[in-house]
Amino acid sequence: MEQNQLDPETFSCSICLDLLKDPVAIPCGHSYCMKCIKTQWDEEDQKGNHSCPQCRETFTPRPVLKKNTMLAALVEQLKKTGLQAAAAAAADADHCNAGPEDVACDFCTGRKLKAIKSCLFCLVSYCKNHLQPHLDVPGMKKHKLVEPTKNLQENICSRHDEVMKMFCRTDQKCVCLICLMEEHKGHDTVSAATERTERQRELEERRGNIQQRIQDREEDVKLLQQEVEAISRSADKTVEDSEKIFTQLIRLLQKRSSEVKQQIRSQQETEVSRVKDVQEKLEQEITELKRKDAELEQLSHTEDHNQFLLNYPSLPALSESTHSSSINIRPLRHFEDVTAAVSELREKLQDVLRDSWTNISLMVTEVDVLLSEPEPKTRAEFLKYACEITLDPNTANTWLVLSEGNRKVRSMKDRQSYSNHPDRFTDKSQVLSRESLTGRCYWEVEWKGFVSVSVAYKNISRAGSGNECEFGYNDKSWALHCKHSKFGHNNIWTSISGPVSSRLGVYLDHTAGLLSFYSVSETMTLLHRVQTTFTQPLLAGVRVWNYFAYGSSAEFIKLN
């Protein structure tokens, strides 16, 4: 048999359907590419047996594969004689045939080939062979060739069966020359090419905008990814630090528990030793008394009067007990007071943990890396964030009186008899709210006389008359003086434009670090805005001057 009569399939791998590469013969006699059969058997390893893909004969254990050098040499020789080229030509022919999704050549008869160009003049698609006249014939070289398209018939006017080469701007549609002279006569029309040029320019501008937006969004995505990584790093470190701190607290409590236990046991040993010492001496005394009682009893039974009288004076006098007087018989509490003290400690710790936990939770929930919502513009928008403020009587200075359900405060001429409380302002006529403020909040204050409206951290100083206690004079508070129209923080005061109306609105976006004061009347007039970073929850506060301004007042208005 001559080489050019050999069937290529004889030397093809039935797995990859290509000429054998590194051919191997397995025990059943069939041949495969080394890589193909190895891959096949690697997938069958978990089954424990290996089979031939053609005859399905199984082999256990897995056969050892070795390259069939003779078959490999024969395959190489066949490649040189053009067998592979013939196979490639056949494959290329298959590749050129038009499939269901391809544009077919309109000139091909029988099995159609793929079109490589469509002519907008002829409205026909051509394969490589049938396109040749458009490349050679001078008159056809001017035809407009485009990438193959199935929509050529859409270029034909459905009324006049003519190619639509014009565009009517009035009706925004493609038209033919006959349409131009009839129903589109007098309309604003241009050639389709001219309209395309202008639309192309617009398209490029839009693409430019889109590409710029894509670039901007990609930068945003990178920034957000960096933020994700930063959030994760911060969260991981905070969890680690928190675990260390709580572990230290637990160890400290365990240490204190051990110390209390040790003290109790030591005191128990001391007191028990003392009691047992007295108990032992009393038992010795009891023994001695019983001995003496026995002697007296014996003497009492002596019948001889002379013997009785002779022995009686020799009896020693009963000595005074040295221990009975030291024993105070009373109801004893022993160590119950210690239990009460530990219980009191537990309650104080629970109070501290409860307050601290509230602040910790607020700090966690305030983590918000995305941009805050824009500040409201109208009063209706502000009222969406309205919150009810009540004043804390335990913080009120003794020159102040609260009323209206603790929403109103007024200065008095005489001091009030309030109880001592660590939260009370001792010298400054100020008061703080009960509510901690986080997130977005809005409230309004009706004021009269000499009043400053403020926000402050809870840890602002309360005792004394220094700046550390007064709203606006330290780094823990922000205050707007209504009467004098000025704003202060950390003892830096700024004049504000325009008078303050009798109703003042306060907007707080704690997360964004935004604090704004508004004069509220028929409209909202911005008086002052602060952009900063708040590190703790805030409390609303007011100062109502009492000297030279008795009767000054401020009321937090119910907005809901």
C-alpha positions as CSV (number, residue, x, y, z in Angstrom):
1,M,0.0,0.0,0.0
2,E,1.5,3.4,-1.0
3,Q,1.8,6.2,1.6
4,N,-0.6,8.5,-0.1
5,Q,-3.3,5.8,0.2
6,L,-3.0,5.4,4.0
7,D,-6.0,6.4,6.1
8,P,-5.0,9.2,8.5
9,E,-7.4,7.8,11.1
10,T,-5.1,4.7,11.4
11,F,-2.5,6.9,13.0
12,S,-4.9,9.1,15.0
13,C,-5.5,9.0,18.8
14,S,-9.2,8.2,19.4
15,I,-9.1,10.5,22.5
16,C,-7.8,13.8,21.0
17,L,-8.6,12.8,17.4
18,D,-5.3,14.1,16.3
19,L,-2.2,12.4,15.0
20,L,-0.5,10.4,17.7
21,K,2.0,12.2,19.9
22,D,4.5,10.1,21.9
23,P,2.4,7.0,20.9
24,V,2.0,4.1,23.5
25,A,0.4,0.7,23.0
26,I,-1.6,-0.6,25.9
27,P,-2.0,-4.4,26.7
28,C,-5.2,-4.7,24.5
29,G,-3.2,-3.5,21.5
30,H,-4.8,-0.1,21.0
31,S,-2.6,2.9,20.7
32,Y,-2.9,6.4,22.2
33,C,-1.0,9.6,22.8
34,M,1.0,9.2,26.1
35,K,-0.6,12.3,27.6
36,C,-4.1,11.4,26.6
37,I,-4.2,7.9,28.1
38,K,-2.4,9.1,31.2
39,T,-5.0,11.8,31.7
40,Q,-7.8,9.2,31.1
41,W,-6.3,6.8,33.7
42,D,-5.6,9.5,36.2
43,E,-9.4,10.2,36.4
44,E,-10.0,6.4,36.9
45,D,-7.4,6.0,39.7
46,Q,-10.1,6.4,42.4
47,K,-12.1,3.5,40.9
48,G,-9.1,1.1,41.3
49,N,-9.2,-0.2,37.7
50,H,-8.3,1.2,34.3
51,S,-9.9,0.6,30.9
52,C,-9.3,1.0,27.2
53,P,-11.4,3.9,25.8
54,Q,-12.1,1.8,22.7
55,C,-12.7,-1.8,23.6
56,R,-13.3,-1.1,27.4
57,E,-11.0,-4.0,28.5
58,T,-9.9,-3.3,32.1
59,F,-6.5,-3.7,33.6
60,T,-5.5,-4.1,37.2
61,P,-3.0,-2.9,38.3
62,R,-2.5,0.2,36.1
63,P,-0.2,-0.8,33.2
64,V,3.2,0.9,32.9
65,L,3.3,3.0,29.7
66,K,6.4,3.1,27.4
67,K,6.7,5.1,24.2
68,N,6.3,2.9,21.1
69,T,9.4,4.1,19.2
70,M,8.5,2.3,15.9
71,L,5.0,3.8,15.8
72,A,6.4,7.2,16.7
73,A,8.9,7.0,13.8
74,L,6.1,6.0,11.4
75,V,4.0,9.0,12.5
76,E,6.9,11.3,11.9
77,Q,7.4,9.9,8.4
78,L,3.8,10.3,7.6
79,K,3.9,14.0,8.6
80,K,6.7,14.5,6.1
81,T,4.8,13.0,3.3
82,G,1.9,15.4,3.7
83,L,-0.6,13.3,5.6
84,Q,-1.0,16.0,8.2
85,A,-1.3,18.7,5.6
86,A,-4.1,16.8,4.0
87,A,-5.9,16.5,7.3
88,A,-5.3,20.2,8.0
89,A,-6.8,21.1,4.6
90,A,-9.9,19.0,5.3
91,A,-10.2,20.7,8.7
92,D,-9.8,24.1,7.0
93,A,-12.5,23.2,4.5
94,D,-14.8,22.4,7.4
95,H,-13.9,25.7,9.1
96,C,-14.9,27.6,5.9
97,N,-18.4,26.1,5.8
98,A,-21.1,28.3,7.0
99,G,-22.8,27.3,10.2
100,P,-26.2,28.3,11.7
101,E,-24.7,31.4,13.4
102,D,-22.6,32.5,10.4
103,V,-23.5,34.7,7.4
104,A,-23.6,32.5,4.3
105,C,-22.4,33.4,0.8
106,D,-25.4,34.3,-1.3
107,F,-23.6,33.1,-4.5
108,C,-22.7,29.6,-3.3
109,T,-24.8,26.7,-4.5
110,G,-25.1,23.5,-2.6
111,R,-23.1,23.6,0.6
112,K,-22.6,27.4,1.3
113,L,-19.3,28.8,2.6
114,K,-18.9,31.6,5.1
115,A,-19.2,35.1,3.8
116,I,-16.2,37.3,4.5
117,K,-17.7,40.6,3.2
118,S,-21.1,42.1,2.5
119,C,-21.6,44.7,-0.3
120,L,-23.8,47.6,0.6
121,F,-24.2,48.5,-3.1
122,C,-25.1,45.0,-4.3
123,L,-26.8,44.1,-0.9
124,V,-25.2,40.6,-1.3
125,S,-22.7,38.7,1.0
126,Y,-19.7,37.0,-0.6
127,C,-17.3,34.2,0.4
128,K,-13.6,34.5,-0.5
129,N,-14.0,33.0,-4.0
130,H,-17.1,34.9,-5.0
131,L,-15.7,38.2,-3.6
132,Q,-12.9,38.2,-6.2
133,P,-14.7,40.3,-8.9
134,H,-15.2,43.1,-6.4
135,L,-11.4,43.1,-5.9
136,D,-10.5,42.9,-9.6
137,V,-13.3,44.5,-11.7
138,P,-12.7,48.4,-11.8
139,G,-16.4,49.2,-11.7
140,M,-17.0,47.0,-8.6
141,K,-14.0,48.2,-6.7
142,K,-16.0,51.4,-5.8
143,H,-18.6,49.3,-4.0
144,K,-18.8,49.7,-0.2
145,L,-17.6,46.4,1.4
146,V,-18.3,45.8,5.1
147,E,-18.0,43.0,7.6
148,P,-20.6,40.2,6.9
149,T,-24.1,41.1,8.1
150,K,-27.4,39.3,8.0
151,N,-29.3,42.6,8.0
152,L,-28.7,43.7,4.4
153,Q,-32.4,43.7,3.5
154,E,-33.0,46.3,6.2
155,N,-31.2,48.8,3.9
156,I,-34.0,48.4,1.2
157,C,-37.0,50.7,1.3
158,S,-40.0,48.6,1.9
159,R,-42.2,50.9,-0.2
160,H,-40.0,51.6,-3.2
161,D,-37.6,48.6,-3.1
162,E,-34.7,51.0,-3.4
163,V,-31.5,51.3,-1.3
164,M,-31.9,53.9,1.5
165,K,-29.0,56.2,1.1
166,M,-30.5,59.3,2.8
167,F,-31.5,60.2,6.3
168,C,-34.5,62.4,7.2
169,R,-33.7,64.4,10.4
170,T,-37.3,65.6,10.6
171,D,-38.6,62.1,11.0
172,Q,-35.4,60.5,12.3
173,K,-35.3,57.7,9.8
174,C,-33.4,56.3,6.8
175,V,-35.1,56.9,3.4
176,C,-34.5,56.2,-0.3
177,L,-34.3,58.9,-3.0
178,I,-37.9,58.3,-4.1
179,C,-39.1,58.9,-0.4
180,L,-37.1,62.1,-0.5
181,M,-39.2,63.4,-3.5
182,E,-42.5,62.3,-2.1
183,E,-43.6,62.0,1.6
184,H,-40.3,63.5,2.9
185,K,-40.3,66.4,0.4
186,G,-39.3,69.6,2.2
187,H,-37.9,67.8,5.3
188,D,-34.5,68.4,6.7
189,T,-32.5,65.6,5.0
190,V,-28.9,64.7,4.5
191,S,-27.0,61.7,3.2
192,A,-26.8,58.7,5.5
193,A,-23.0,59.1,5.4
194,T,-23.2,62.8,6.6
195,E,-25.6,61.8,9.4
196,R,-23.3,58.9,10.3
197,T,-20.3,61.2,10.6
198,E,-22.2,63.5,13.0
199,R,-23.6,60.6,15.0
200,Q,-20.1,59.0,15.0
201,R,-18.7,62.2,16.6
202,E,-21.4,62.1,19.2
203,L,-20.8,58.4,19.8
204,E,-17.1,59.0,20.3
205,E,-17.9,61.8,22.8
206,R,-20.2,59.4,24.6
207,R,-17.6,56.7,24.5
208,G,-15.1,59.1,25.9
209,N,-17.4,60.0,28.8
210,I,-18.2,56.4,29.4
211,Q,-14.5,55.4,29.3
212,Q,-13.7,58.3,31.7
213,R,-16.5,57.1,34.0
214,I,-15.2,53.6,33.8
215,Q,-11.7,54.9,34.7
216,D,-13.2,56.9,37.6
217,R,-15.2,53.9,38.8
218,E,-12.2,51.6,38.6
219,E,-10.3,54.1,40.7
220,D,-13.2,54.1,43.1
221,V,-13.2,50.3,43.2
222,K,-9.4,50.3,44.0
223,L,-10.1,52.8,46.8
224,L,-12.9,50.7,48.1
225,Q,-10.7,47.6,48.0
226,Q,-8.0,49.4,49.9
227,E,-10.7,50.5,52.4
228,V,-11.9,46.9,52.7
229,E,-8.4,45.9,53.5
230,A,-8.0,48.8,56.0
231,I,-11.3,47.9,57.7
232,S,-10.2,44.3,58.0
233,R,-6.8,45.2,59.4
234,S,-8.4,47.6,61.8
235,A,-11.1,45.1,62.9
236,D,-8.5,42.3,63.3
237,K,-6.3,44.5,65.4
238,T,-9.2,45.8,67.5
239,V,-10.4,42.3,68.1
240,E,-6.9,41.3,69.2
241,D,-6.5,44.3,71.4
242,S,-10.0,43.9,72.9
243,E,-9.3,40.2,73.7
244,K,-6.0,41.3,75.4
245,I,-7.8,44.0,77.5
246,F,-10.7,41.7,78.5
247,T,-8.2,39.0,79.4
248,Q,-6.3,41.4,81.6
249,L,-9.6,42.4,83.2
250,I,-10.5,38.8,83.8
251,R,-7.1,38.1,85.3
252,L,-7.4,41.2,87.5
253,L,-10.8,40.0,88.8
254,Q,-9.4,36.5,89.3
255,K,-6.4,38.0,91.2
256,R,-8.7,40.1,93.4
257,S,-10.9,37.0,94.0
258,S,-7.9,35.0,95.0
259,E,-6.7,37.8,97.3
260,V,-10.1,38.1,99.0
261,K,-10.3,34.3,99.4
262,Q,-6.8,34.2,100.9
263,Q,-7.6,37.1,103.3
264,I,-10.8,35.4,104.4
265,R,-9.0,32.1,105.0
266,S,-6.2,33.8,106.9
267,Q,-8.7,35.7,109.1
268,Q,-10.7,32.5,109.5
269,E,-7.6,30.7,110.8
270,T,-6.7,33.5,113.2
271,E,-10.2,33.8,114.6
272,V,-10.7,30.0,114.9
273,S,-7.3,29.8,116.7
274,R,-8.3,32.5,119.1
275,V,-11.7,30.9,119.8
276,K,-10.1,27.4,120.3
277,D,-7.5,28.8,122.7
278,V,-10.2,30.3,124.8
279,Q,-12.3,27.2,124.4
280,E,-9.3,25.0,125.6
281,K,-8.7,27.2,128.7
282,L,-12.4,27.1,129.5
283,E,-12.4,23.3,129.3
284,Q,-9.4,23.2,131.6
285,E,-11.2,25.5,134.1
286,I,-14.3,23.2,133.8
287,T,-12.2,20.2,134.6
288,E,-10.7,21.9,137.7
289,L,-14.1,23.1,138.9
290,K,-15.5,19.6,138.5
291,R,-12.6,18.3,140.6
292,K,-13.3,20.9,143.3
293,D,-17.0,20.2,143.2
294,A,-16.2,16.5,143.7
295,E,-14.1,17.3,146.8
296,L,-16.9,19.5,148.2
297,E,-19.4,16.8,147.5
298,Q,-17.3,14.3,149.3
299,L,-16.9,16.6,152.3
300,S,-20.6,17.3,152.3
301,H,-21.2,13.6,152.9
302,T,-18.8,13.4,156.0
303,E,-20.9,12.3,159.0
304,D,-18.3,13.2,161.6
305,H,-18.9,16.8,162.5
306,N,-15.4,17.3,163.9
307,Q,-13.8,16.0,160.7
308,F,-16.1,18.2,158.5
309,L,-15.2,21.3,160.5
310,L,-11.5,20.3,160.6
311,N,-11.2,19.9,156.7
312,Y,-13.5,22.7,155.6
313,P,-11.1,25.6,156.3
314,S,-8.4,23.9,154.3
315,L,-10.5,24.2,151.1
316,P,-9.1,26.9,148.8
317,A,-11.3,29.8,147.9
318,L,-12.9,29.8,144.4
319,S,-10.8,32.0,142.1
320,E,-12.5,34.5,139.7
321,S,-12.7,33.2,136.1
322,T,-10.3,35.1,133.8
323,H,-12.1,34.1,130.5
324,S,-15.9,34.4,130.9
325,S,-15.8,38.2,130.9
326,S,-14.0,38.3,127.5
327,I,-16.8,36.3,125.8
328,N,-19.6,38.6,124.5
329,I,-22.6,36.5,123.6
330,R,-24.3,38.3,120.7
331,P,-25.6,37.5,117.2
332,L,-22.5,37.4,114.9
333,R,-22.3,38.2,111.2
334,H,-18.9,36.8,110.8
335,F,-18.0,37.3,107.1
336,E,-21.4,38.3,105.8
337,D,-20.2,41.9,105.6
338,V,-17.5,40.8,103.2
339,T,-20.2,39.2,101.0
340,A,-22.2,42.5,101.0
341,A,-19.1,44.5,100.0
342,V,-18.3,42.1,97.2
343,S,-21.9,42.3,96.0
344,E,-21.7,46.1,96.1
345,L,-18.5,45.9,94.0
346,R,-20.4,43.6,91.5
347,E,-23.2,46.1,91.2
348,K,-20.8,49.0,90.6
349,L,-18.9,46.9,88.0
350,Q,-22.2,46.0,86.3
351,D,-23.2,49.7,86.1
352,V,-19.8,50.6,84.7
353,L,-19.9,47.8,82.2
354,R,-23.4,48.6,81.1
355,D,-22.5,52.3,80.5
356,S,-19.2,51.4,78.8
357,W,-20.9,48.7,76.7
358,T,-23.4,51.3,75.4
359,N,-20.5,53.5,74.4
360,I,-18.6,50.6,72.9
361,S,-21.6,49.5,70.9
362,L,-22.2,53.0,69.7
363,M,-18.5,53.2,68.6
364,V,-18.8,49.9,66.7
365,T,-22.1,50.8,64.9
366,E,-20.7,54.3,64.0
367,V,-18.0,52.8,61.8
368,D,-19.2,54.0,58.4
369,V,-16.6,54.5,55.7
370,L,-19.0,55.5,52.9
371,L,-19.9,59.1,52.3
372,S,-22.7,60.4,54.5
373,E,-26.0,61.5,53.1
374,P,-26.1,65.2,52.1
375,E,-27.1,67.7,54.8
376,P,-30.9,68.4,54.7
377,K,-32.0,71.7,53.1
378,T,-35.6,72.2,54.2
379,R,-37.2,72.0,57.6
380,A,-39.2,69.0,56.5
381,E,-36.0,67.2,55.6
382,F,-34.5,68.1,59.0
383,L,-37.5,66.8,60.8
384,K,-36.8,63.3,59.4
385,Y,-34.0,63.2,61.9
386,A,-35.9,64.8,64.8
387,C,-35.1,63.4,68.2
388,E,-36.6,64.1,71.6
389,I,-34.3,65.7,74.2
390,T,-34.9,65.6,77.9
391,L,-32.7,67.2,80.5
392,D,-30.9,65.2,83.3
393,P,-31.8,66.6,86.7
394,N,-28.6,65.1,88.2
395,T,-26.6,67.5,86.0
396,A,-28.6,70.7,86.6
397,N,-26.8,73.5,88.5
398,T,-28.5,74.6,91.8
399,W,-29.4,78.0,90.2
400,L,-31.6,76.2,87.6
401,V,-35.1,74.7,87.7
402,L,-36.4,72.1,85.3
403,S,-40.0,71.8,84.1
404,E,-42.2,70.6,81.2
405,G,-41.2,67.0,81.8
406,N,-37.5,68.0,82.1
407,R,-37.6,69.7,78.7
408,K,-37.4,73.3,79.9
409,V,-34.8,75.0,82.1
410,R,-35.1,78.4,83.8
411,S,-32.6,80.4,85.9
412,M,-33.7,81.3,89.5
413,K,-32.8,84.1,91.9
414,D,-32.4,81.6,94.8
415,R,-30.4,78.4,95.0
416,Q,-32.3,75.2,94.9
417,S,-31.8,72.4,97.5
418,Y,-30.6,69.7,95.2
419,S,-28.8,66.6,96.5
420,N,-25.1,66.2,95.9
421,H,-24.4,64.2,92.7
422,P,-21.1,63.7,90.9
423,D,-22.7,64.6,87.6
424,R,-24.0,68.0,88.8
425,F,-22.4,71.3,87.6
426,T,-21.3,72.9,90.8
427,D,-20.6,76.5,89.7
428,K,-21.7,76.9,86.1
429,S,-25.4,77.3,85.5
430,Q,-25.6,74.5,83.0
431,V,-27.4,71.3,82.4
432,L,-27.0,68.3,80.0
433,S,-29.4,65.9,78.3
434,R,-30.1,62.3,79.4
435,E,-29.8,61.1,75.8
436,S,-26.5,60.3,74.1
437,L,-26.4,61.6,70.6
438,T,-25.0,59.6,67.7
439,G,-25.8,59.2,64.0
440,R,-28.0,61.9,62.5
441,C,-30.0,64.0,65.0
442,Y,-32.0,67.2,64.8
443,W,-33.6,69.2,67.6
444,E,-34.9,72.8,68.3
445,V,-34.6,75.1,71.3
446,E,-36.9,78.0,72.2
447,W,-34.7,80.5,74.2
448,K,-35.2,83.7,76.1
449,G,-32.7,86.0,77.8
450,F,-29.0,84.9,78.1
451,V,-28.7,81.4,76.8
452,S,-26.1,79.3,75.0
453,V,-27.0,76.1,73.2
454,S,-24.3,73.4,73.2
455,V,-23.2,69.8,72.7
456,A,-20.6,68.2,74.9
457,Y,-18.8,65.0,75.7
458,K,-20.1,63.2,78.8
459,N,-16.6,63.5,80.4
460,I,-16.7,67.3,80.5
461,S,-15.7,68.5,84.0
462,R,-18.5,69.3,86.4
463,A,-16.9,70.6,89.6
464,G,-15.3,74.1,89.7
465,S,-15.6,77.4,88.0
466,G,-12.8,77.1,85.4
467,N,-12.9,76.9,81.7
468,E,-12.8,73.1,81.8
469,C,-16.4,73.1,82.9
470,E,-17.9,75.9,80.8
471,F,-19.5,75.1,77.4
472,G,-17.4,76.5,74.5
473,Y,-14.3,77.1,76.6
474,N,-12.7,73.7,76.3
475,D,-12.1,70.9,73.7
476,K,-15.0,68.8,75.0
477,S,-17.8,71.2,74.1
478,W,-19.2,73.3,71.3
479,A,-21.5,76.2,72.1
480,L,-23.5,78.9,70.3
481,H,-24.3,82.0,72.4
482,C,-27.7,83.1,71.2
483,K,-27.8,86.6,72.7
484,H,-24.3,87.6,71.6
485,S,-24.4,85.8,68.2
486,K,-21.1,84.0,68.6
487,F,-19.8,80.4,68.5
488,G,-17.1,78.9,70.7
489,H,-15.0,75.8,70.9
490,N,-11.8,75.3,73.0
491,N,-12.1,79.0,74.0
492,I,-11.9,80.2,70.4
493,W,-14.9,82.4,69.7
494,T,-16.3,83.4,66.2
495,S,-18.9,86.0,65.5
496,I,-21.8,84.7,63.4
497,S,-23.7,86.7,60.8
498,G,-27.2,88.0,61.6
499,P,-29.3,87.7,64.8
500,V,-30.5,84.4,66.1
501,S,-34.2,83.9,66.1
502,S,-36.0,82.8,69.2
503,R,-36.1,79.3,67.9
504,L,-32.7,77.6,67.2
505,G,-32.3,74.4,65.2
506,V,-29.4,72.1,65.7
507,Y,-28.4,69.4,63.2
508,L,-25.8,66.7,64.1
509,D,-24.3,64.1,61.8
510,H,-22.0,62.4,64.3
511,T,-20.5,60.0,61.8
512,A,-19.6,62.7,59.3
513,G,-18.4,65.0,62.1
514,L,-20.9,67.7,61.1
515,L,-22.6,70.1,63.5
516,S,-24.8,72.9,62.2
517,F,-26.9,75.7,63.9
518,Y,-29.9,77.2,62.1
519,S,-32.1,80.1,62.9
520,V,-35.7,78.7,62.5
521,S,-38.5,81.0,61.3
522,E,-40.4,80.6,58.1
523,T,-37.2,79.5,56.6
524,M,-34.0,77.7,57.8
525,T,-31.1,80.1,57.9
526,L,-27.6,78.6,58.5
527,L,-25.8,80.4,61.3
528,H,-22.7,78.3,61.7
529,R,-21.4,75.0,60.6
530,V,-18.6,72.9,62.2
531,Q,-16.7,70.1,60.4
532,T,-14.6,68.0,62.8
533,T,-14.2,64.4,64.1
534,F,-16.2,63.4,67.1
535,T,-14.5,60.7,69.2
536,Q,-17.3,60.1,71.7
537,P,-21.1,60.2,71.8
538,L,-22.4,63.7,72.5
539,L,-24.9,65.2,75.0
540,A,-27.1,68.2,74.2
541,G,-26.7,71.0,76.7
542,V,-27.6,74.6,77.5
543,R,-26.2,77.3,79.7
544,V,-28.8,79.7,81.2
545,W,-27.2,82.7,83.0
546,N,-28.5,83.4,86.4
547,Y,-26.6,86.5,87.4
548,F,-28.2,89.8,86.0
549,A,-30.5,87.6,83.9
550,Y,-33.0,85.9,86.2
551,G,-35.8,84.3,84.3
552,S,-33.7,83.4,81.2
553,S,-34.9,80.0,79.9
554,A,-34.5,77.4,77.2
555,E,-37.0,74.7,76.1
556,F,-36.4,71.7,73.9
557,I,-39.4,71.5,71.6
558,K,-41.3,68.3,70.9
559,L,-41.0,67.8,67.2
560,N,-42.7,64.4,66.7
